[in-house]
Amino acid sequence: MSIGNSSEDDRPEDDRPSVGRSLQQARINAGLTVDEVSSVTRVRVPILHAIESDDFSRCGGRVYARGHIRTLARAVGVDPAPLVAQYDAEHGGRPVPTPAAPLFDAERIRPEPRRPNWTAAMVAAIVAVIGFVGFTLFSGGSKDGPVAADPASAKPSAAPSAKAGQKKGKGATDPKAEASASAIAGVPANKVTVKLTAENGQTWMSAKDGTGKILDEGVLKQGASRTFTDNKRIDLVLGNAGAVQLFVNGKEIKNLGQDGQVQRLSYTRGDPTTG
C-alpha cells in the first residue's frame, strides 16, 4: 500500500489540446493570419483572439460560440464536428432550443364564425336586375339583326412562312459552343483575368488586386461566380479549394485542392504558362 497519489493519477484523462488552441494551430498550419481569417469568415479580430485563448464570453452565447467554431474550423481546413463536440462536453452539453409554439397556444384567439353579409347580397341583386332590364331594352331596339361581315375583309391571313424555319437549318450553331468560345476570346491580352465558380459547394474567398486593394471577399454560394481583372496581379484566398472551378486568362486551372483545403493563389498576365 502506497501513500499519496501517483503521477498517473494526476494526469488528466483527455490530453487533447483545447478548442481554441486547436483552431490557432490549424490556422498557423494553413499559413493564414488572424486578419485573413477575419476577412474570410466575417468574425471580428477581437473575437478571434478571444476564441483562440478559449474565451467564448464575447461570442454572445453558446449557440453563437458553436457557430463561430464551425465557421473558423472550415476556414482553416479542419473538421468542425470534433471541436464542437469537445466544446459541448466542456460547457454542459449541446444547448436544447426551447419550443416557442406551446407558449402561445393558451393565448391564441379563436376566430368568430363569419356572418352572412346581407347588404352585399342585396346590392348584387339590384345590380343584376338593372343589368337584365338594360340588356332587354337594348336587344328589343335592334330589329335588323347582326350585320354580315365583308367577305373581302375575311380573307385568311398569310400562313406563317416556312422559309423562316428553313433558314434555321444550315446556318444554325450551338449556343453553348459560341458562349464558351466568346468567353475565352473576350479575355483582354494586356490584363490578368480570373474567374472562379463555386461549382461543388460554397466557399469563402478573398480577392485583391496588384496594389493590395480588396476587390471582394465573403461567402460564395454554390453555383455563384465572380470575375476579377487587373493590370498586374490578382491574389486569391480560397477557404474550400475543392469546391472551386477556376479560369485564369481563359484557361482552366485544375487540381486546386481538396474539399475544405485553404489555398492562397496569385496570378499575373502571363499565367498559366501552360494550358
DAVENRA-V390827 format. One record per residue. PHI is phi in whole degrees, 0 to 359 (* if undefined). Layout:
phi->PHI
phi->PHI
This chain:
phi->*
phi->252
phi->258
phi->93
phi->264
phi->280
phi->293
phi->290
phi->289
phi->281
phi->285
phi->294
phi->293
phi->254
phi->268
phi->293
phi->293
phi->293
phi->299
phi->297
phi->295
phi->297
phi->294
phi->295
phi->293
phi->295
phi->296
phi->295
phi->296
phi->280
phi->75
phi->251
phi->270
phi->297
phi->296
phi->292
phi->295
phi->296
phi->294
phi->282
phi->263
phi->69
phi->272
phi->295
phi->302
phi->300
phi->291
phi->299
phi->299
phi->295
phi->296
phi->294
phi->262
phi->61
phi->251
phi->259
phi->290
phi->272
phi->280
phi->91
phi->131
phi->292
phi->296
phi->290
phi->297
phi->297
phi->293
phi->296
phi->298
phi->299
phi->297
phi->291
phi->297
phi->292
phi->292
phi->262
phi->86
phi->236
phi->285
phi->284
phi->299
phi->297
phi->291
phi->294
phi->295
phi->295
phi->297
phi->298
phi->295
phi->273
phi->232
phi->89
phi->91
phi->290
phi->293
phi->258
phi->294
phi->273
phi->296
phi->268
phi->298
phi->298
phi->293
phi->256
phi->296
phi->289
phi->263
phi->293
phi->268
phi->281
phi->289
phi->284
phi->297
phi->287
phi->263
phi->297
phi->268
phi->289
phi->296
phi->295
phi->294
phi->294
phi->297
phi->296
phi->293
phi->295
phi->297
phi->295
phi->295
phi->298
phi->295
phi->293
phi->296
phi->298
phi->294
phi->295
phi->296
phi->293
phi->289
phi->289
phi->282
phi->252
phi->261
phi->281
phi->79
phi->291
phi->276
phi->289
phi->284
phi->293
phi->301
phi->294
phi->279
phi->267
phi->294
phi->294
phi->292
phi->300
phi->296
phi->305
phi->295
phi->284
phi->293
phi->296
phi->289
phi->290
phi->290
phi->278
phi->283
phi->285
phi->272
phi->288
phi->232
phi->287
phi->296
phi->294
phi->295
phi->294
phi->294
phi->291
phi->292
phi->290
phi->295
phi->283
phi->291
phi->277
phi->285
phi->292
phi->284
phi->265
phi->222
phi->257
phi->238
phi->235
phi->235
phi->234
phi->230
phi->280
phi->279
phi->250
phi->150
phi->280
phi->211
phi->263
phi->219
phi->216
phi->232
phi->231
phi->271
phi->296
phi->268
phi->90
phi->285
phi->285
phi->274
phi->194
phi->200
phi->136
phi->272
phi->254
phi->288
phi->300
phi->93
phi->276
phi->227
phi->221
phi->234
phi->232
phi->225
phi->210
phi->286
phi->240
phi->206
phi->235
phi->253
phi->237
phi->233
phi->247
phi->276
phi->219
phi->298
phi->293
phi->265
phi->256
phi->256
phi->238
phi->240
phi->239
phi->53
phi->85
phi->243
phi->282
phi->258
phi->260
phi->57
phi->292
phi->160
phi->263
phi->298
phi->82
phi->277
phi->268
phi->233
phi->246
phi->233
phi->216
phi->225
phi->239
phi->295
phi->273
phi->272
phi->282
phi->289
phi->235
phi->295
